[in-house]
Amino acid sequence: MSFATLPGELYTAIVEQLDPSLWAPVVLALSRVLPSAPIPLQLLFHTIRIKQPQQAVSLFLRLEKASNVHGSSQDICPTWVKEFSVASWSVDADVIINIVRLLPNLTSLNVRIGPSNFSPEHLEQLLENPIGKLKQLSLRFRPYVNKASYYQFHKGVYYDSVLLAIAKWPPQEMPAISIVQDPQNLNVDTARKPSFAQPIVFFRIDPYLSIMIHSPSLAHSMKALRLRIPSRPVARALCVCPGASRTYYHANNYPTMPNLEFLDVSTCGMIEAELDMILAHFRNLKHLIIDGCADLRQGEWAALGKRCALVGVKRARDREKELKAWMEEKWVENHETIGSDIEPAQMVDLPSRTIPRRQRPGRRGLATATITLRDHSTENSSRSSSHSRDDIIPKSVVPKTRILPFVPRLETLAATPTTGIETSKRLAICAEFEAGWAEGIAQLAVTRARMRTSARNGVRLLRFAEDGENKSDPVHGVEGLVDVNSQDEDIFATALSTAPNLCLAGRGGDEHVAGCGHTIARNIWSEAVEGD
């Protein structure tokens, strides 16, 4: 049997062993060398990458010809395209929109938005309706110009509406989204830093990003999110639902991405409290990349490791405060005034009189007043009104309830400072981080063991429910929580004892830790951005 007589399925199996980016040239070469062999030509169209503007025009004409010949865009080569990438910053946006509309089985879309090709209206038109069978969407912005132009500022050319367009999609399975704005130092034409202000991609990122992230179209299916917007704070938009006045973890009418496992917020603005907010909010998070977000010095990595290990304790305490506040508010709503049916023993003891200040011995000053013109009734009423709500709430309406802190599931952490880290110091920093993590895990184990004892002594113990385990109505105050069986030893076990893999190589560095978050990102998104 010669090579030319092999069945087509075998050719397909051989080519699929290669990287998808090599399928097209390999299949093209085989079809030229073996013109009579059953070469799988559909692999030519599986992954298409537009590098030059003219290539987009040629592709559109080819797809349109297939549609006109067969009477439908559902036939022949348009259905073969699975991954479509625009690697040019100057391609015609209208041509790209027409191409995408001819691809019914598209699963991956990568688009580059430069300063003059895609306007916000073009992106809205592209993303107005769900695209094919899309599983992965990547939008990469580079709006920088070499000549001062304030057209964008005067007209208000911002891409906030693009986030709202995605949020309007019906619920679907799209596990990976990437929204990246290149830093200005990556602009290939800037030999020296320009002295004028550059265009802005997102004007009001906080409300619109929050709406998109928590929309029903993405929240439940999203497993990986890459969000790089230089120096812009995004933690609140990720963790707080639209219109929420407080950072409640439970009282939300929007989903909160319970399946999110990978998060990359490199180059974004972030403080320590916001890092704790992210780790506490996404308790199923396994891979976190925060390169260029904070500058930690040697000696501060132990504290970072300890915080990462104790995020469950922080969230449990915050949730306990919310639950107690909810119980008190409900009691106040039902008892505007203290009724006679409440026993005095149930009340918190209030001082019946004010204890006078003890006078010091010695001569009193001449300016000391010996009389007062204030009415005694007014003084007593002001004293009584100064008592807080907690002073008149019965003890019995707020039973002692504890919440079991969860064990963190973080597996990898990439946290390279903006200044970088010398290779010789990486081992010491990793050891410092692991020591802080071990200390935090030990403290967590003690806390969980103490709560187990309290539960067996009659204290009500709750835990955070898994997704779909508790669907209580928000008016009950315990939504997202389930009771803990104090006799179940597995619930109190602290299984994760090893520290996450800490990668300090940076987005563009070398010597990455095996299986670090940068490697995970390259496996998720077929096209890496500069610095990865």
Disulfide bonds with the S-S distance in Angstrom:
none
